[in-house]
Structure formats: C-alpha cells, structure tokens
Amino acid sequence: MLLPDRNTVDRLLRHYRAQERTVLARPCDLSARRRFEDTAYTLCVLMGERTAREAVQAAERHVAGGRPGSRHTLEGLPGA
C-alpha cells in the first residue's frame, strides 16, 4: 500500500481539527458542517479508512511515524 505524503496528511489533519472546533462552536451552521464532512471524507479516502474516527487515528499515527519516540513503524521496509 502506498502511503500519503506526511506533510499533506498533517495539513489536512490540522484543517480537520480547526473545522471540528468551528462545527462545535456553531452547530447550526450548515456550510461549516458541509466543509467539515468534506474534509472528513477526504481523510477517509487518503488514509484508506471507512470512518472519520478511524481516518483521524490513522492520520495521527502516520504523521507521528516520522518523529522520534513514535509508536508507529513500518515493518519490513528499509530503515524501519
């Protein structure tokens, strides 16, 4: 499986969290909710997950994978 670019995932994850705060602050704002759902869908597709929660968790693991002390490693790949 090809892994998405960490910078792209990180940017999208930060965007998702910002939209999440907006939706929580303004739950009746339908356009904010629509943008949030679109971003959640994009995360699902990018991370190959079926739910937004799973996609966010996978994205967080993926972004942390390149940092020292992370729990996520890719077994069987050079340098892993």
ABEGO torsion letter per residue (X at the ends): XBBBBAAAAAAAAAAAAAAAAAAAABAABAAAAAAAAAAAAAAAAAAGBABAAAAAAAAAAAAAAABBGBABBBBGBBGX
